[in-house]
Amino acid sequence: MSAAIVVGYTATNAGADAVALGARLAAASGATLHVVVILPGEDRSVITPPDAGYDRYLRGQAAEWLGDAVESVPAEIPRETHVRYGESFAEGLLATASDLDASHIVVGAANGGLRGRHRLGTVANELLHSSHVPVVLAPEGARDVAIGTGVTRITAAIGNRPGADALMDEAVALSSSTGADLRLLSLVTVDLPTSVDTGVIRVAGAAHADEVLTTAKQGLPPGFDAQVVKGRGESIEDAIAHLDWQPGELALVGSSRLAQPRRLFLGSTAAKMLHELPVPMIVVPRTRRHDGGAR
């Protein structure tokens, strides 16, 4: 059974961005693409009583949207469409991901974002506080990257906080499944308190990058290689803006140390990265998937 990638779809540009990115990830990894529309749950309040005719209309409209959504997906990519119900869009996506044993959930940016940039909406925010699987954030304009581009490189922002091992595992697994190059990014030189003097920052940054490279090479499969780079700049945003980014690249970050095990929470470093990041970001739960319990 192939891996499953769940895409939360709405009939908007953000929905098209999510489908295009999900298709690109599915094509590169050999996964099945599952495009999902979530409708309001059936146990509504008395303000919106059930109406069988209206429900049929909504389901028919959702099916039509899904048909349009997958028209642009190449025929060789296995795909399925689903109309599901949930108390919220995010809750419905999480339930679908559990049912399908999905490896990732993909969502688009909120309306009004700048092209090539991220703007988190309600669904993404809810997922980033509750998901048990990695969440893939598609920036505005992701639909303009050809699906055939695939995944060319994965950049993992590696640190020494809780969850670093889980992030490394995900980076290696995703790089292996997609055939993408792996780049490990250290931001320690621009992610230390301003009270620390520049000499300490410089020494700590160099030591941290060396430690990342050593640890990474010890855990890499035979013949597997990775590039290590140190972010440079006056801030996280500045460092991200000055790195080179490929159109087919994905950025991986771990969830905050405040997150519960096997759950996500977007930390301050990742939030700052989003301000300048021109490629999709994948946020990974801080506990390894194989550590028991729900994924």
Backbone as CSV, one residue per row, in Angstrom:
resi,resn,N_x,N_y,N_z,CA_x,CA_y,CA_z,C_x,C_y,C_z
1,MET,0.839,-1.188,0.000,0.000,0.000,0.000,0.879,1.244,0.000
2,SER,0.646,2.159,-0.950,1.470,3.351,-1.062,1.122,4.343,0.041
3,ALA,2.062,5.248,0.298,1.824,6.301,1.281,0.693,7.200,0.804
4,ALA,0.073,7.897,1.739,-1.045,8.779,1.424,-0.698,10.208,1.801
5,ILE,-0.994,11.126,0.890,-0.835,12.553,1.152,-2.209,13.189,1.084
6,VAL,-2.634,13.817,2.173,-3.954,14.435,2.250,-3.838,15.925,1.960
7,VAL,-4.662,16.398,1.032,-4.701,17.819,0.681,-6.047,18.389,1.085
8,GLY,-6.034,19.440,1.914,-7.260,20.136,2.260,-7.604,21.123,1.159
9,TYR,-8.734,20.891,0.475,-9.051,21.692,-0.711,-10.225,22.639,-0.485
10,THR,-10.058,23.849,-0.950,-11.153,24.812,-1.095,-11.068,25.351,-2.515
11,ALA,-12.198,25.770,-3.074,-12.239,26.243,-4.464,-11.702,27.672,-4.541
12,THR,-10.427,27.827,-4.194,-9.742,29.117,-4.183,-8.338,28.929,-4.744
13,ASN,-7.615,30.037,-4.917,-6.219,29.921,-5.339,-5.390,29.159,-4.314
14,ALA,-5.708,29.357,-3.036,-4.984,28.636,-1.992,-5.211,27.135,-2.121
15,GLY,-6.433,26.735,-2.482,-6.723,25.325,-2.703,-5.946,24.784,-3.883
16,ALA,-5.855,25.582,-4.946,-5.079,25.164,-6.118,-3.602,25.038,-5.772
17,ASP,-3.090,25.951,-4.937,-1.696,25.854,-4.488,-1.453,24.551,-3.736
18,ALA,-2.396,24.206,-2.845,-2.249,22.990,-2.035,-2.275,21.743,-2.909
19,VAL,-3.183,21.691,-3.875,-3.275,20.527,-4.763,-2.001,20.385,-5.591
20,ALA,-1.505,21.497,-6.137,-0.298,21.443,-6.968,0.899,20.962,-6.158
21,LEU,1.032,21.468,-4.941,2.152,21.044,-4.100,1.987,19.589,-3.675
22,GLY,0.769,19.207,-3.301,0.529,17.818,-2.921,0.827,16.871,-4.068
23,ALA,0.454,17.270,-5.292,0.714,16.442,-6.468,2.212,16.333,-6.733
24,ARG,2.923,17.421,-6.520,4.372,17.404,-6.727,5.047,16.482,-5.716
25,LEU,4.587,16.535,-4.483,5.140,15.664,-3.442,4.776,14.205,-3.698
26,ALA,3.544,13.968,-4.129,3.104,12.601,-4.424,3.879,12.018,-5.600
27,ALA,4.081,12.830,-6.648,4.808,12.364,-7.822,6.246,11.998,-7.471
28,ALA,6.857,12.798,-6.616,8.257,12.567,-6.268,8.437,11.368,-5.346
29,SER,7.451,11.116,-4.486,7.597,10.068,-3.473,6.853,8.782,-3.802
30,GLY,6.039,8.786,-4.873,5.266,7.601,-5.219,4.047,7.404,-4.346
31,ALA,3.602,8.460,-3.670,2.442,8.366,-2.787,1.146,8.562,-3.572
32,THR,0.029,8.219,-2.943,-1.291,8.479,-3.510,-1.788,9.826,-2.995
33,LEU,-2.315,10.632,-3.903,-2.827,11.953,-3.564,-4.303,11.844,-3.192
34,HIS,-4.660,12.326,-2.014,-6.051,12.332,-1.558,-6.494,13.782,-1.378
35,VAL,-7.362,14.250,-2.268,-7.846,15.631,-2.215,-9.191,15.631,-1.497
36,VAL,-9.290,16.457,-0.453,-10.417,16.360,0.471,-11.117,17.703,0.638
37,VAL,-12.442,17.686,0.565,-13.267,18.831,0.946,-13.991,18.465,2.236
38,ILE,-13.935,19.350,3.204,-14.595,19.121,4.492,-15.855,19.983,4.564
39,LEU,-16.993,19.340,4.783,-18.267,20.041,4.946,-18.630,20.092,6.428
40,PRO,-19.500,21.039,6.801,-19.901,21.141,8.220,-20.484,19.831,8.725
41,GLY,-20.189,19.509,9.981,-20.677,18.274,10.568,-22.184,18.202,10.592
42,GLU,-22.718,16.976,10.644,-24.158,16.777,10.575,-24.868,17.175,11.866
43,ASP,-24.161,17.189,12.992,-24.793,17.563,14.261,-24.704,19.079,14.450
44,ARG,-25.500,19.792,13.655,-25.485,21.246,13.690,-26.320,21.782,14.837
45,SER,-26.164,23.066,15.094,-26.969,23.711,16.136,-28.378,23.959,15.612
46,VAL,-29.259,24.408,16.509,-30.644,24.672,16.111,-30.734,25.857,15.160
47,ILE,-29.676,26.663,15.108,-29.693,27.827,14.209,-29.642,27.375,12.761
48,THR,-28.918,26.266,12.489,-28.826,25.745,11.120,-29.307,24.295,11.121
49,PRO,-30.624,24.086,11.187,-31.158,22.719,11.238,-30.855,21.963,9.953
50,PRO,-30.775,20.640,10.033,-30.492,19.828,8.846,-31.542,20.031,7.757
51,ASP,-31.099,20.038,6.543,-31.981,20.153,5.377,-31.433,19.204,4.327
52,ALA,-32.160,18.100,4.073,-31.658,17.052,3.186,-31.357,17.584,1.792
53,GLY,-32.222,18.468,1.290,-32.013,19.016,-0.044,-30.759,19.873,-0.112
54,TYR,-30.563,20.696,0.905,-29.383,21.562,0.932,-28.118,20.732,1.093
55,ASP,-28.191,19.679,1.922,-27.042,18.795,2.104,-26.646,18.129,0.784
56,ARG,-27.643,17.691,0.021,-27.349,17.073,-1.284,-26.695,18.085,-2.212
57,TYR,-27.193,19.321,-2.161,-26.613,20.372,-3.005,-25.146,20.613,-2.630
58,LEU,-24.888,20.723,-1.320,-23.520,20.967,-0.868,-22.585,19.840,-1.281
59,ARG,-23.043,18.602,-1.099,-22.205,17.456,-1.445,-21.957,17.412,-2.962
60,GLY,-22.980,17.723,-3.748,-22.803,17.754,-5.190,-21.843,18.851,-5.613
61,GLN,-21.962,20.027,-4.975,-21.050,21.127,-5.283,-19.620,20.767,-4.910
62,ALA,-19.448,20.123,-3.751,-18.113,19.717,-3.316,-17.505,18.711,-4.285
63,ALA,-18.317,17.764,-4.745,-17.831,16.769,-5.710,-17.407,17.445,-7.015
64,GLU,-18.147,18.467,-7.417,-17.798,19.203,-8.641,-16.479,19.950,-8.457
65,TRP,-16.323,20.580,-7.303,-15.060,21.265,-7.021,-13.885,20.302,-7.048
66,LEU,-14.068,19.129,-6.461,-12.991,18.145,-6.435,-12.629,17.668,-7.831
67,GLY,-13.652,17.491,-8.670,-13.387,17.096,-10.049,-12.539,18.132,-10.771
68,ASP,-12.863,19.410,-10.550,-12.075,20.488,-11.158,-10.662,20.520,-10.591
69,ALA,-10.552,20.239,-9.282,-9.260,20.341,-8.608,-8.235,19.367,-9.166
70,VAL,-8.659,18.152,-9.514,-7.698,17.128,-9.943,-7.502,17.086,-11.454
71,GLU,-8.176,17.980,-12.171,-8.009,18.009,-13.629,-6.570,18.295,-14.026
72,SER,-5.895,19.118,-13.234,-4.524,19.504,-13.567,-3.486,18.496,-13.091
73,VAL,-3.924,17.465,-12.364,-2.986,16.457,-11.844,-2.689,15.433,-12.933
74,PRO,-1.426,15.221,-13.267,-1.080,14.246,-14.306,-1.692,12.875,-14.037
75,ALA,-2.089,12.207,-15.098,-2.809,10.937,-14.981,-1.994,9.861,-14.286
76,GLU,-0.668,9.955,-14.371,0.159,8.893,-13.786,0.240,8.982,-12.261
77,ILE,-0.253,10.066,-11.671,-0.242,10.190,-10.210,-1.535,9.607,-9.650
78,PRO,-1.453,8.553,-8.846,-2.673,7.985,-8.250,-3.359,9.041,-7.393
79,ARG,-4.670,9.174,-7.576,-5.388,10.165,-6.785,-6.782,9.689,-6.436
80,GLU,-7.276,10.164,-5.311,-8.644,9.919,-4.901,-9.209,11.222,-4.358
81,THR,-10.524,11.389,-4.479,-11.178,12.570,-3.924,-12.172,12.143,-2.851
82,HIS,-12.342,13.001,-1.864,-13.197,12.665,-0.728,-14.009,13.883,-0.294
83,VAL,-15.259,13.644,0.030,-16.078,14.643,0.701,-16.307,14.126,2.111
84,ARG,-15.804,14.847,3.088,-15.915,14.431,4.480,-16.631,15.505,5.298
85,TYR,-17.017,15.133,6.500,-17.686,16.061,7.407,-16.839,16.230,8.668
86,GLY,-16.906,17.419,9.252,-16.163,17.665,10.473,-16.687,18.873,11.206
87,GLU,-16.384,18.935,12.493,-16.784,20.097,13.289,-16.060,21.349,12.812
88,SER,-14.865,21.160,12.271,-14.113,22.241,11.642,-13.347,21.638,10.475
89,PHE,-12.835,22.498,9.599,-12.075,22.005,8.450,-10.848,21.235,8.932
90,ALA,-10.152,21.805,9.916,-8.941,21.154,10.423,-9.257,19.819,11.080
91,GLU,-10.333,19.781,11.873,-10.716,18.522,12.532,-11.042,17.452,11.503
92,GLY,-11.729,17.833,10.440,-12.052,16.878,9.380,-10.809,16.368,8.669
93,LEU,-9.835,17.251,8.449,-8.586,16.832,7.806,-7.802,15.871,8.695
94,LEU,-7.759,16.159,9.980,-7.037,15.285,10.905,-7.674,13.899,10.973
95,ALA,-9.004,13.867,10.986,-9.700,12.583,11.016,-9.436,11.805,9.724
96,THR,-9.444,12.503,8.591,-9.170,11.855,7.306,-7.743,11.326,7.265
97,ALA,-6.793,12.124,7.761,-5.392,11.693,7.794,-5.224,10.441,8.642
98,SER,-5.950,10.376,9.747,-5.884,9.177,10.593,-6.476,7.970,9.876
99,ASP,-7.627,8.166,9.239,-8.280,7.062,8.533,-7.398,6.498,7.423
100,LEU,-6.670,7.381,6.736,-5.860,6.968,5.588,-4.412,6.666,5.966
101,ASP,-4.075,6.841,7.260,-2.695,6.663,7.710,-1.759,7.537,6.875
102,ALA,-2.128,8.802,6.733,-1.409,9.727,5.846,-0.043,10.093,6.404
103,SER,0.874,10.358,5.489,2.217,10.794,5.880,2.292,12.299,6.048
104,HIS,1.435,13.052,5.319,1.457,14.510,5.378,0.057,15.067,5.136
105,ILE,-0.182,16.266,5.665,-1.377,17.047,5.351,-0.904,18.344,4.693
106,VAL,-1.475,18.671,3.539,-1.071,19.866,2.792,-2.202,20.886,2.796
107,VAL,-1.886,22.132,3.128,-2.874,23.213,3.081,-2.246,24.444,2.451
108,GLY,-3.100,25.315,1.894,-2.634,26.540,1.262,-2.586,27.703,2.236
109,ALA,-2.097,28.834,1.726,-1.983,30.045,2.537,-3.331,30.739,2.647
110,ALA,-3.436,31.640,3.617,-4.648,32.440,3.756,-4.726,33.441,2.615
111,ASN,-5.927,33.872,2.274,-6.104,34.860,1.225,-5.377,36.150,1.580
112,GLY,-4.858,36.807,0.547,-4.210,38.094,0.759,-2.713,38.031,0.947
113,GLY,-2.142,36.835,0.859,-0.700,36.721,1.027,0.047,37.181,-0.218
114,LEU,1.321,37.559,-0.023,2.155,37.959,-1.142,2.579,36.723,-1.925
115,ARG,2.710,36.882,-3.242,3.104,35.752,-4.077,4.449,35.201,-3.620
116,GLY,4.490,33.866,-3.477,5.714,33.219,-3.046,5.944,33.270,-1.550
117,ARG,4.965,33.780,-0.787,5.135,33.904,0.658,3.992,33.219,1.395
118,HIS,4.203,33.018,2.686,3.239,32.329,3.537,2.401,33.326,4.324
119,ARG,1.128,33.007,4.485,0.249,33.758,5.380,-0.703,32.752,5.996
120,LEU,-0.511,32.479,7.280,-1.267,31.419,7.932,-2.717,31.818,8.147
121,GLY,-3.627,30.926,7.761,-5.039,31.134,7.994,-5.507,30.315,9.193
122,THR,-6.813,30.320,9.405,-7.396,29.628,10.555,-7.113,28.130,10.520
123,VAL,-7.277,27.513,9.346,-7.078,26.057,9.234,-5.630,25.687,9.539
124,ALA,-4.691,26.403,8.922,-3.276,26.114,9.159,-2.920,26.302,10.625
125,ASN,-3.395,27.372,11.230,-3.104,27.615,12.646,-3.643,26.499,13.528
126,GLU,-4.852,26.047,13.237,-5.439,24.967,14.037,-4.651,23.680,13.867
127,LEU,-4.256,23.380,12.625,-3.461,22.181,12.381,-2.113,22.246,13.101
128,LEU,-1.516,23.431,13.108,-0.200,23.583,13.717,-0.241,23.515,15.238
129,HIS,-1.432,23.430,15.801,-1.558,23.247,17.233,-2.078,21.854,17.612
130,SER,-2.383,21.042,16.591,-3.056,19.790,16.942,-2.672,18.580,16.088
131,SER,-1.959,18.772,14.990,-1.727,17.659,14.070,-0.736,16.636,14.630
132,HIS,-1.007,15.370,14.323,-0.108,14.286,14.718,0.763,13.846,13.548
133,VAL,0.579,14.448,12.376,1.418,14.158,11.213,2.004,15.476,10.709
134,PRO,3.110,15.434,9.972,3.690,16.660,9.433,2.687,17.452,8.590
135,VAL,2.708,18.769,8.776,1.828,19.666,8.024,2.663,20.420,7.001
136,VAL,2.211,20.391,5.742,2.922,21.055,4.646,2.183,22.342,4.308
137,LEU,2.880,23.471,4.414,2.290,24.779,4.157,2.690,25.246,2.768
138,ALA,1.710,25.394,1.887,1.964,25.829,0.518,1.903,27.350,0.449
139,PRO,2.961,28.018,-0.015,2.914,29.472,-0.123,2.038,29.909,-1.288
140,GLU,1.619,31.160,-1.283,0.870,31.721,-2.394,1.682,31.565,-3.678
141,GLY,1.046,31.057,-4.729,1.723,30.886,-6.011,2.356,29.528,-6.208
142,ALA,2.206,28.609,-5.250,2.791,27.272,-5.397,2.243,26.562,-6.631
143,ARG,1.037,26.944,-7.063,0.421,26.339,-8.248,1.188,26.658,-9.525
144,ASP,2.070,27.663,-9.484,2.818,28.053,-10.674,4.083,27.233,-10.869
145,VAL,4.446,26.410,-9.869,5.607,25.524,-10.003,5.138,24.230,-10.659
146,ALA,5.724,23.888,-11.789,5.287,22.711,-12.537,5.374,21.457,-11.674
147,ILE,4.328,20.624,-11.751,4.306,19.393,-10.965,5.501,18.507,-11.311
148,GLY,5.924,18.553,-12.570,7.068,17.763,-12.997,8.385,18.198,-12.387
149,THR,8.398,19.362,-11.730,9.621,19.827,-11.060,10.030,18.872,-9.953
150,GLY,9.036,18.236,-9.335,9.315,17.299,-8.257,9.850,18.002,-7.027
151,VAL,10.669,17.294,-6.265,11.319,17.859,-5.084,12.819,17.781,-5.329
152,THR,13.457,18.926,-5.486,14.868,18.947,-5.870,15.808,18.958,-4.676
153,ARG,15.354,19.609,-3.592,16.211,19.674,-2.408,15.343,19.873,-1.164
154,ILE,15.838,19.333,-0.055,15.161,19.495,1.233,16.134,20.188,2.171
155,THR,15.705,21.305,2.727,16.524,22.016,3.706,15.888,21.859,5.077
156,ALA,16.606,21.246,5.993,16.109,21.007,7.347,16.818,21.944,8.312
157,ALA,16.034,22.754,9.015,16.583,23.660,10.023,16.797,22.856,11.301
158,ILE,18.025,22.399,11.504,18.358,21.485,12.595,18.878,22.256,13.791
159,GLY,18.353,21.937,14.969,18.829,22.544,16.203,19.157,21.466,17.215
160,ASN,19.375,21.898,18.469,19.698,20.925,19.515,18.616,20.885,20.581
161,ARG,17.424,21.366,20.248,16.314,21.336,21.183,15.550,20.022,21.029
162,PRO,14.652,19.699,21.981,13.855,18.477,21.860,13.131,18.413,20.525
163,GLY,13.189,17.266,19.875,12.537,17.109,18.581,13.503,17.087,17.417
164,ALA,14.794,17.399,17.665,15.766,17.437,16.574,15.932,16.069,15.926
165,ASP,15.893,15.000,16.732,16.037,13.653,16.179,14.872,13.315,15.251
166,ALA,13.659,13.680,15.664,12.486,13.396,14.844,12.560,14.150,13.525
167,LEU,13.025,15.388,13.577,13.165,16.187,12.356,14.196,15.566,11.421
168,MET,15.313,15.106,11.991,16.351,14.485,11.178,15.831,13.212,10.530
169,ASP,15.087,12.413,11.289,14.503,11.194,10.730,13.595,11.527,9.545
170,GLU,12.757,12.547,9.702,11.834,12.947,8.633,12.596,13.459,7.416
171,ALA,13.653,14.239,7.649,14.440,14.793,6.550,15.084,13.687,5.728
172,VAL,15.671,12.705,6.413,16.318,11.591,5.715,15.281,10.756,4.965
173,ALA,14.153,10.472,5.622,13.113,9.664,4.985,12.556,10.359,3.749
174,LEU,12.302,11.662,3.852,11.728,12.395,2.728,12.732,12.541,1.597
175,SER,13.981,12.774,1.952,15.025,12.863,0.933,15.175,11.526,0.210
176,SER,15.104,10.435,0.961,15.235,9.102,0.356,14.061,8.791,-0.564
177,SER,12.838,9.116,-0.119,11.650,8.755,-0.899,11.481,9.616,-2.141
178,THR,11.996,10.855,-2.109,11.820,11.757,-3.252,13.058,11.849,-4.140
179,GLY,14.184,11.358,-3.640,15.424,11.476,-4.404,16.024,12.867,-4.356
180,ALA,15.567,13.691,-3.409,16.034,15.076,-3.311,17.340,15.161,-2.535
181,ASP,18.155,16.171,-2.857,19.346,16.450,-2.076,18.921,16.927,-0.695
182,LEU,19.799,16.751,0.275,19.507,17.168,1.640,20.495,18.241,2.071
183,ARG,19.939,19.338,2.594,20.759,20.427,3.135,20.351,20.665,4.585
184,LEU,21.334,20.680,5.472,21.073,20.925,6.890,21.458,22.359,7.214
185,LEU,20.517,23.085,7.820,20.698,24.510,8.073,20.807,24.780,9.569
186,SER,21.877,25.445,9.967,22.030,25.895,11.346,21.759,27.395,11.402
187,LEU,20.819,27.778,12.276,20.492,29.192,12.465,20.949,29.699,13.826
188,VAL,21.811,28.946,14.496,22.201,29.316,15.857,22.893,30.670,15.906
189,THR,23.576,31.055,14.844,24.291,32.332,14.859,23.344,33.524,14.811
190,VAL,22.106,33.312,14.418,21.137,34.412,14.373,19.938,34.117,15.260
191,ASP,20.068,33.086,16.124,18.958,32.690,16.994,19.414,32.606,18.454
192,LEU,20.338,33.496,18.827,20.793,33.579,20.205,20.369,34.922,20.799
193,PRO,20.260,35.022,22.112,19.865,36.280,22.736,20.788,37.431,22.349
194,THR,20.229,38.615,22.198,21.020,39.778,21.801,22.061,40.146,22.854
195,SER,21.891,39.666,24.075,22.847,39.971,25.146,24.162,39.214,24.986
196,VAL,24.163,38.174,24.133,25.382,37.388,23.923,26.301,38.144,22.972
197,ASP,27.589,38.263,23.325,28.487,39.054,22.470,28.797,38.301,21.186
198,THR,29.230,39.053,20.184,29.417,38.499,18.839,30.472,37.405,18.799
199,GLY,31.469,37.498,19.658,32.493,36.458,19.671,31.923,35.120,20.092
200,VAL,31.092,35.132,21.116,30.439,33.905,21.574,29.530,33.356,20.488
201,ILE,28.776,34.260,19.825,27.876,33.841,18.750,28.649,33.153,17.635
202,ARG,29.798,33.736,17.261,30.587,33.177,16.155,31.128,31.801,16.516
203,VAL,31.672,31.664,17.704,32.217,30.378,18.141,31.108,29.334,18.286
204,ALA,29.974,29.741,18.903,28.863,28.808,19.094,28.303,28.352,17.762
205,GLY,28.201,29.283,16.804,27.662,28.928,15.495,28.526,27.915,14.777
206,ALA,29.840,28.124,14.799,30.751,27.201,14.128,30.715,25.829,14.799
207,ALA,30.695,25.831,16.126,30.672,24.562,16.854,29.373,23.817,16.601
208,HIS,28.282,24.569,16.561,26.985,23.930,16.345,26.903,23.326,14.951
209,ALA,27.380,24.042,13.938,27.349,23.522,12.575,28.174,22.251,12.460
210,ASP,29.346,22.232,13.106,30.184,21.031,13.091,29.476,19.868,13.782
211,GLU,28.807,20.178,14.901,28.086,19.137,15.641,26.945,18.571,14.800
212,VAL,26.216,19.459,14.100,25.128,19.019,13.228,25.652,18.085,12.149
213,LEU,26.747,18.482,11.511,27.304,17.666,10.437,27.757,16.306,10.945
214,THR,28.460,16.292,12.076,28.943,15.036,12.646,27.788,14.106,13.013
215,THR,26.791,14.659,13.732,25.637,13.861,14.150,24.862,13.348,12.945
216,ALA,24.692,14.226,11.949,23.935,13.847,10.760,24.624,12.710,10.017
217,LYS,25.934,12.819,9.826,26.655,11.789,9.081,26.631,10.453,9.804
218,GLN,26.624,10.501,11.126,26.562,9.259,11.885,25.224,8.555,11.699
219,GLY,24.179,9.336,11.488,22.848,8.752,11.362,22.399,8.520,9.931
220,LEU,23.209,8.948,8.963,22.806,8.789,7.556,23.044,7.362,7.076
221,PRO,22.188,6.890,6.183,22.410,5.565,5.587,23.710,5.563,4.784
222,PRO,24.284,4.403,4.534,25.519,4.316,3.744,25.346,4.977,2.378
223,GLY,26.313,5.791,2.007,26.267,6.460,0.716,25.400,7.698,0.683
224,PHE,24.765,8.028,1.795,23.871,9.195,1.858,24.687,10.399,2.318
225,ASP,24.557,11.517,1.607,25.348,12.694,1.921,24.428,13.881,2.165
226,ALA,24.934,14.882,2.863,24.165,16.095,3.138,25.104,17.285,3.202
227,GLN,24.604,18.420,2.730,25.332,19.682,2.821,24.919,20.389,4.115
228,VAL,25.862,21.057,4.734,25.548,21.829,5.940,25.876,23.289,5.686
229,VAL,24.950,24.180,6.009,25.180,25.616,5.846,24.821,26.328,7.141
230,LYS,25.505,27.450,7.377,25.209,28.283,8.537,24.497,29.546,8.065
231,GLY,23.334,29.810,8.661,22.622,31.032,8.327,23.390,32.246,8.816
232,ARG,23.459,33.267,7.991,24.192,34.479,8.346,23.296,35.690,8.140
233,GLY,23.353,36.620,9.070,22.555,37.829,8.945,22.284,38.440,10.297
234,GLU,21.515,39.511,10.285,21.189,40.224,11.512,19.998,39.610,12.237
235,SER,19.271,38.741,11.555,18.072,38.150,12.139,17.757,36.854,11.410
236,ILE,16.779,36.094,11.935,16.322,34.876,11.252,15.838,35.235,9.851
237,GLU,15.022,36.279,9.771,14.461,36.680,8.468,15.570,37.041,7.486
238,ASP,16.578,37.761,7.972,17.691,38.172,7.117,18.469,36.951,6.618
239,ALA,18.696,36.004,7.511,19.433,34.790,7.125,18.681,34.005,6.065
240,ILE,17.368,33.859,6.232,16.562,33.111,5.260,16.552,33.816,3.918
241,ALA,16.456,35.147,3.942,16.408,35.924,2.699,17.704,35.824,1.904
242,HIS,18.824,35.595,2.587,20.108,35.559,1.897,20.556,34.157,1.493
243,LEU,19.776,33.147,1.834,20.089,31.801,1.356,19.548,31.597,-0.051
244,ASP,20.159,30.700,-0.810,19.605,30.359,-2.117,18.511,29.318,-1.936
245,TRP,17.424,29.473,-2.680,16.284,28.553,-2.612,15.889,28.138,-4.020
246,GLN,15.718,26.844,-4.220,15.339,26.319,-5.529,13.812,26.250,-5.657
247,PRO,13.277,26.379,-6.881,11.818,26.292,-7.069,11.226,24.977,-6.562
248,GLY,12.001,23.887,-6.635,11.493,22.588,-6.202,11.901,22.207,-4.797
249,GLU,12.255,23.188,-3.984,12.763,22.919,-2.643,11.642,22.864,-1.602
250,LEU,11.906,22.125,-0.527,11.029,22.094,0.638,11.864,22.416,1.872
251,ALA,11.301,23.202,2.800,11.977,23.509,4.059,11.312,22.721,5.183
252,LEU,12.116,22.082,6.007,11.605,21.308,7.148,11.985,21.993,8.447
253,VAL,11.015,22.102,9.353,11.298,22.613,10.693,10.614,21.699,11.697
254,GLY,11.152,21.662,12.903,10.521,20.904,13.967,9.531,21.784,14.707
255,SER,8.569,21.168,15.355,7.622,21.941,16.149,8.292,22.414,17.434
256,SER,7.682,23.392,18.061,8.234,24.006,19.255,8.402,22.995,20.383
257,ARG,9.343,23.281,21.272,9.528,22.432,22.459,8.316,22.503,23.377
258,LEU,7.423,23.492,23.144,6.198,23.606,23.931,5.134,22.608,23.490
259,ALA,5.354,21.985,22.336,4.350,21.057,21.815,4.271,19.802,22.660
260,GLN,3.085,19.221,22.711,2.904,17.931,23.349,3.533,16.845,22.468
261,PRO,3.940,15.714,23.042,4.491,14.626,22.216,3.542,14.257,21.078
262,ARG,4.130,14.032,19.898,3.395,13.660,18.688,2.387,14.723,18.270
263,ARG,2.615,15.967,18.663,1.753,17.060,18.239,2.619,18.224,17.776
264,LEU,2.002,19.154,17.059,2.733,20.295,16.524,2.490,21.552,17.339
265,PHE,3.424,22.468,17.241,3.250,23.816,17.760,4.329,24.634,17.080
266,LEU,3.943,25.672,16.358,4.914,26.446,15.585,5.713,27.337,16.525
267,GLY,7.018,27.107,16.568,7.886,27.889,17.431,8.243,29.234,16.839
268,SER,8.944,30.050,17.615,9.262,31.416,17.184,10.228,31.435,15.997
269,THR,11.185,30.512,15.977,12.137,30.476,14.857,11.425,30.155,13.553
270,ALA,10.560,29.128,13.582,9.815,28.747,12.376,8.888,29.878,11.930
271,ALA,8.253,30.546,12.887,7.352,31.658,12.551,8.122,32.784,11.872
272,LYS,9.330,33.058,12.348,10.157,34.093,11.725,10.602,33.670,10.325
273,MET,10.920,32.384,10.165,11.321,31.883,8.851,10.220,32.090,7.822
274,LEU,8.973,31.893,8.247,7.844,32.011,7.331,7.733,33.395,6.703
275,HIS,8.213,34.407,7.403,8.107,35.776,6.886,8.873,35.953,5.574
276,GLU,9.960,35.203,5.405,10.813,35.373,4.223,10.920,34.127,3.359
277,LEU,10.432,33.002,3.847,10.637,31.739,3.144,9.853,31.703,1.829
278,PRO,10.521,31.499,0.685,9.836,31.495,-0.604,9.434,30.105,-1.094
279,VAL,9.613,29.084,-0.248,9.297,27.707,-0.633,8.371,27.093,0.415
280,PRO,7.740,25.963,0.112,6.866,25.315,1.093,7.619,24.932,2.360
281,MET,6.919,25.021,3.489,7.474,24.602,4.775,6.713,23.387,5.290
282,ILE,7.456,22.400,5.796,6.864,21.237,6.444,7.208,21.300,7.932
283,VAL,6.185,21.276,8.775,6.381,21.315,10.229,6.185,19.899,10.759
284,VAL,7.191,19.406,11.473,7.244,18.001,11.885,7.004,17.874,13.392
285,PRO,6.101,16.966,13.820,5.920,16.726,15.253,7.239,16.336,15.903
286,ARG,7.412,16.708,17.163,8.722,16.534,17.794,8.994,15.124,18.288
287,THR,8.034,14.215,18.186,8.249,12.826,18.587,8.274,11.947,17.356
288,ARG,9.197,11.020,17.311,9.294,10.121,16.163,7.989,9.374,15.944
289,ARG,7.667,9.117,14.684,6.428,8.403,14.358,6.410,6.989,14.916
290,HIS,7.583,6.360,15.013,7.598,4.953,15.449,7.737,4.810,16.965
291,ASP,7.590,5.920,17.703,7.712,5.849,19.156,6.422,5.454,19.854
292,GLY,5.574,4.725,19.178,4.345,4.242,19.798,3.250,5.266,19.770
293,GLY,2.035,4.836,19.989,0.913,5.753,20.026,0.530,6.221,18.649
294,ALA,-0.368,7.224,18.606,-0.801,7.768,17.317,0.354,8.448,16.639
295,ARG,0.349,8.449,15.321,1.415,9.077,14.586,1.231,10.592,14.597
